[in-house]
């Protein structure tokens, strides 16, 4: 099909894109955009950066941070528990999955915080609903904006302030008035020639534009605003043999090293819905998680930004204590959240939920995830958590020097 540029206008663009609301329109950044931003408005060294890692599928917290000495753990999982030879002991009868050697090194260096028993009141066991709750940061009231999106709402428009390494906008980055930008790991080729000229004209605003059309214009303007020279920033693509998360974090490390003015990055790893034959695949995945984050922090650690970066890892829920009949685990409730980096005050936070005093057959919740989010907002992003988390009053002191 041939598209004639004279037939294209912004209203048709909205029609064809199927945009349903202003918050769904995210700038798709090119590598050229990002490089130009780094050269025009580099972020000063010493500015904290938050990297959010989403584990899709519901990671089994009990086979990640393992209560390997607890008889209830062994008896509930006779064919899929990890014994002392398969784990890396930490303290208090807890250990890391034996594949997580990188996290073990971060723990030894006091650069890894493990927040135990994290969830929210009355946890939901639906993937979609629970992930929506975690990404909106709103367990009680159903809202459409992501918690990082609301952080963006409080700031002037800037397409570089938050970037997701993906081709599709994550709800996490969608606010009511602002959205993060998406950067596909392979880069995005913007139109050239006469089509590019026509598309850039669509970014011109008009007093007759509705709010949705105006937002679409801004999105197109963001796309072309700084399209210049980004390939030098990311000219060395991550190896194709690396895990998907490692590839994403390699891109993030290069952007951080290039001083791109981004305060929040979003990356992800999928495959954690382990209803059957869990032991091997889940161990592989948490090993990839550990290796990728450790390598990322080492890569950033060789730059002047070694002390600027904090990584937070979460999943939509944990798994049940008792194994099912397929040597897997079904949807559960609370699970550990990891926070890593040189700024982090390492150690355990919260309490490991009892494996015998269950709530409707599931682990109790000892830490509300909003206490973790509030720490990230207050002590990393330097913003008021109450304005983002509906006046949530408390936080954990996960960052050194926090009070």
C-alpha positions in Angstrom: 0.0 0.0 0.0 1.4 3.4 -0.9 0.7 6.3 1.4 0.5 9.8 -0.2 1.8 12.4 2.2 -0.8 14.9 1.1 -3.5 12.6 2.4 -2.1 12.5 5.9 -3.0 14.9 8.8 -2.9 14.8 12.5 -6.6 13.8 12.9 -6.1 10.9 10.6 -3.0 10.0 12.5 -5.1 9.7 15.7 -7.7 7.7 13.8 -5.2 5.2 12.5 -3.2 4.9 15.7 -6.3 4.2 17.8 -5.3 6.5 20.5 -7.9 6.5 23.2 -6.6 9.1 25.6 -3.8 11.6 26.1 -2.0 9.4 28.5 -1.6 6.6 26.0 0.4 8.8 23.6 4.1 8.3 24.3 7.0 9.6 22.4 8.9 6.8 20.6 12.5 8.0 20.9 15.1 7.3 18.3 18.7 6.7 19.1 19.4 10.1 17.5 17.0 11.8 19.8 18.7 10.4 22.9 22.3 11.3 21.8 21.3 14.8 20.9 19.6 15.2 24.3 22.8 14.0 26.0 24.8 16.6 24.2 22.4 19.5 24.5 21.2 19.0 28.1 23.5 16.5 29.8 22.4 15.4 33.3 24.8 16.5 36.0 26.8 13.8 37.7 25.4 13.3 41.2 21.8 13.2 40.0 20.1 10.0 41.3 18.7 7.6 38.8 16.0 4.9 39.4 15.9 1.8 37.3 12.8 -0.3 37.7 12.8 -4.0 36.8 9.4 -5.7 36.4 9.3 -9.5 36.6 6.2 -10.5 34.7 4.3 -13.7 35.7 4.6 -13.7 39.5 8.1 -14.7 40.7 8.2 -17.5 43.4 9.8 -15.6 46.3 10.3 -18.7 48.3 12.6 -20.2 45.7 14.4 -16.9 45.3 15.0 -15.9 48.9 14.9 -19.4 50.3 13.9 -20.3 53.9 16.0 -23.5 53.4 16.1 -24.4 57.1 12.4 -24.1 57.7 10.8 -27.6 58.0 7.5 -26.2 56.6 9.3 -25.1 53.4 10.7 -28.6 52.9 7.4 -30.4 53.7 5.3 -28.3 51.5 7.6 -28.7 48.6 9.0 -32.2 48.8 10.0 -32.4 45.1 10.8 -28.8 44.4 12.5 -27.3 47.5 16.1 -26.2 47.4 18.5 -27.8 50.0 21.6 -26.3 51.5 23.8 -27.5 48.6 21.6 -25.5 46.1 21.5 -22.1 47.9 23.8 -19.3 49.0 23.2 -18.7 52.7 22.8 -15.1 53.9 21.5 -14.9 57.5 18.5 -15.6 59.7 17.9 -19.0 58.0 17.4 -17.4 54.6 19.5 -17.9 51.4 19.6 -16.9 47.8 18.8 -19.3 45.0 22.2 -20.9 44.1 22.1 -19.3 40.6 22.1 -15.8 42.1 25.9 -15.5 42.6 25.9 -11.9 41.4 23.3 -10.8 44.1 25.4 -12.7 46.6 28.3 -10.5 45.8 26.2 -7.3 46.1 24.9 -8.6 49.5 28.4 -9.2 50.7 29.3 -5.6 49.7 26.2 -4.2 51.5 24.8 -3.0 48.3 21.6 -5.2 48.2 18.5 -4.6 50.3 16.0 -7.4 50.4 12.5 -6.3 51.5 10.6 -9.4 52.8 6.9 -10.1 52.5 6.0 -7.3 50.2 2.5 -6.9 48.8 -0.6 -4.8 49.6 -3.8 -5.2 51.6 -6.1 -8.0 50.4 -3.8 -9.1 47.5 -5.4 -10.0 44.2 -4.2 -13.2 42.5 -5.1 -12.1 38.9 -2.0 -11.3 36.9 -3.7 -8.4 35.1 -5.3 -6.8 38.2 -2.3 -7.3 40.5 0.1 -5.9 38.0 -2.2 -2.9 37.5 -2.2 -2.3 41.3 1.6 -2.4 41.5 2.0 -0.2 38.5 -0.6 2.4 39.5 0.6 2.3 43.1 -3.0 2.3 44.2 -4.3 -0.8 46.0 -7.5 0.8 47.3 -8.8 3.1 44.6 -8.9 2.0 40.9 -7.1 4.6 38.9 -5.6 4.7 35.4 -2.3 6.5 36.0 1.0 4.9 36.8 2.9 6.0 39.9 5.9 7.1 37.8 3.4 8.8 35.4 2.1 10.8 38.3 5.6 11.7 39.3 6.0 13.0 35.7 2.7 14.9 36.0 4.3 17.1 38.7 7.2 18.2 36.4 7.5 20.2 33.2 7.2 18.3 30.0 10.3 16.5 29.0 10.3 13.4 26.8 13.6 12.2 28.3 12.7 12.3 32.0 11.5 8.7 32.0 12.3 6.0 29.4 11.0 2.5 29.0 13.2 0.1 27.0 10.5 -1.4 24.9 8.2 -0.6 21.9 5.0 -0.4 24.0 4.2 2.1 26.7 4.0 0.4 30.1 1.2 1.7 32.4 3.8 2.5 35.0 5.0 5.5 32.9 1.5 6.9 32.0 0.3 9.8 34.0 -2.8 11.9 33.6 -0.9 14.7 31.8 2.6 13.4 31.1 3.9 10.1 29.9 7.3 8.5 29.7 9.0 7.7 26.3 9.7 4.3 24.8 12.9 3.3 23.2 12.9 0.0 21.4 16.1 -2.0 22.1 16.9 -2.2 18.4 16.3 1.5 17.9 13.5 3.2 15.9 13.9 4.4 12.3 11.9 7.6 11.8 10.7 8.5 8.3 12.9 10.5 6.1 12.4 12.7 3.1 9.0 14.2 2.2 7.1 11.9 4.6 9.3 13.2 7.4 8.6 16.8 6.4 4.8 16.2 6.3 4.8 14.4 9.7 6.8 17.2 11.3 4.2 19.6 10.1 1.6 17.7 12.1 3.4 18.8 15.2 2.4 22.4 14.7 -0.3 23.3 17.2 -3.6 25.1 16.5 -6.0 26.9 18.7 -8.8 24.7 17.3 -7.1 21.5 18.5 -8.8 19.4 21.2 -6.6 18.3 24.1 -6.1 14.9 22.6 -5.1 16.3 19.3 -2.7 18.7 21.0 -1.1 15.9 22.9 -0.7 13.9 19.6 1.0 17.0 18.2 3.4 17.1 21.1 4.1 13.4 20.7 5.1 13.9 17.1 7.1 16.9 18.0 9.0 14.9 20.6 9.7 12.2 18.1 11.4 14.6 15.7 12.5 17.3 18.1 16.0 16.0 18.6 16.5 13.5 15.8 20.1 14.1 15.1 22.9 11.8 16.1 22.3 9.0 18.5 24.1 6.1 17.0 27.4 7.0 18.7 25.8 6.5 22.1 24.7 2.9 21.4 26.8 1.9 18.5 27.8 -1.3 20.2 24.7 -3.4 20.4 24.5 -5.9 23.3 25.3 -9.5 22.3 22.3 -11.5 21.0 23.3 -14.3 23.3 22.6 -12.2 26.4 19.3 -12.5 28.3 16.6 -10.1 27.3 17.1 -8.2 30.6 20.8 -8.0 30.1 20.3 -6.5 26.6 17.9 -3.9 28.0 20.2 -3.0 30.9 23.1 -2.7 28.5 21.2 0.0 26.6 20.4 1.7 29.9 24.0 1.7 31.0 25.1 3.3 27.7 22.4 6.0 28.1 23.5 6.7 31.6 27.1 6.8 30.7 26.3 9.3 27.9 24.6 11.6 30.4 21.2 11.4 28.9 18.9 13.5 31.1 16.7 10.6 32.3 15.8 10.1 35.9 13.8 6.8 35.6 14.3 3.8 33.3 11.9 0.8 33.0 13.0 -2.6 31.9 11.5 -6.1 32.3 11.9 -9.9 32.3 9.1 -12.3 31.6 8.4 -16.0 32.1 7.8 -16.3 35.9 4.3 -17.9 35.7 5.7 -21.3 36.9 2.7 -23.6 37.3 4.6 -26.7 36.3 8.2 -28.0 36.3 9.3 -24.8 38.1 12.6 -25.7 39.6 14.9 -25.4 36.6 13.3 -22.6 34.6 12.7 -20.4 37.6 16.3 -20.9 38.8 17.5 -19.9 35.3 15.4 -16.8 35.3 16.5 -15.5 38.7 20.1 -16.3 37.7 19.6 -14.1 34.6 18.1 -11.4 36.8 21.1 -11.5 39.2 23.7 -11.7 36.5 22.2 -8.9 34.4 21.8 -6.4 37.3 25.3 -7.2 38.7 26.8 -6.7 35.3 24.8 -3.5 34.8 26.0 -2.0 38.1 29.6 -3.0 37.4 29.3 -1.3 34.0 27.9 1.9 35.5 30.3 1.6 38.4 33.2 2.2 36.0 31.8 5.7 35.2 31.5 8.9 37.2 27.9 7.8 37.9 28.8 4.8 40.0 27.0 6.3 43.1 24.0 7.7 41.2 22.0 4.5 40.3 19.5 2.5 42.3 17.8 -0.6 40.9 14.4 -1.8 42.2 13.0 -5.3 41.3 9.4 -6.4 41.8 6.8 -8.8 40.5 3.0 -8.7 40.6 2.8 -11.4 43.3 4.6 -14.4 44.8 3.5 -18.1 44.7 1.8 -20.3 47.2 3.7 -22.1 49.9 2.5 -25.6 48.8 3.6 -27.0 45.5 0.9 -28.2 43.1 0.7 -31.6 41.5 2.8 -30.5 38.5 6.0 -29.7 40.5 5.1 -26.0 40.1 3.4 -23.3 42.3 0.2 -21.4 41.9 -0.5 -17.7 42.3 0.3 -16.4 45.8 0.6 -13.2 47.7 3.7 -11.5 49.2 7.3 -11.9 47.9 10.6 -10.1 48.3 11.5 -6.9 46.6 15.1 -6.2 45.8 16.8 -2.8 45.8 20.5 -2.6 44.7 23.2 0.0 44.1 26.0 1.9 45.9 23.4 4.3 47.5 21.6 1.4 49.1 21.8 0.5 52.7 22.0 -3.3 52.3 20.4 -5.9 54.5 16.9 -7.4 55.3 13.9 -5.2 55.7 10.5 -6.3 57.0 9.9 -9.8 58.3 9.9 -13.2 56.5 6.2 -14.3 56.6 5.5 -17.5 58.5 5.0 -20.6 56.4 2.7 -22.1 59.0 0.5 -19.1 60.0 -1.0 -18.5 56.6 -3.8 -16.1 55.5 -6.3 -18.1 53.5 -3.6 -20.5 52.6 -1.2 -17.8 51.5 1.7 -15.8 53.0 0.9 -12.8 55.1 2.0 -9.3 54.1 4.7 -7.7 56.3 5.5 -4.7 54.1 3.2 -2.6 52.0 4.8 -1.9 48.6 4.0 1.8 49.0 6.7 2.0 51.7 9.2 0.9 49.1 7.8 3.3 46.4 7.9 6.2 48.9 11.6 5.5 49.6 12.3 5.6 45.8 10.3 8.8 45.4 11.7 10.6 48.4 15.3 9.5 48.5 16.1 8.7 44.9 13.8 11.0 42.8 13.8 13.7 45.5 10.0 14.3 45.3 7.2 14.3 47.8 5.8 10.7 48.0 2.5 12.0 49.3 1.8 13.8 46.0 2.2 10.6 44.1 0.9 8.0 46.5 -2.3 9.7 47.7 -0.7 11.1 50.9 0.9 7.7 51.9 2.7 8.6 55.2 5.5 6.1 55.7 8.6 4.8 53.9 11.5 2.5 54.5 15.0 3.9 54.9 16.6 1.9 52.1 19.0 4.6 50.9 22.1 5.6 52.9 21.7 8.9 54.7 17.9 8.7 54.4 15.8 9.7 57.4 
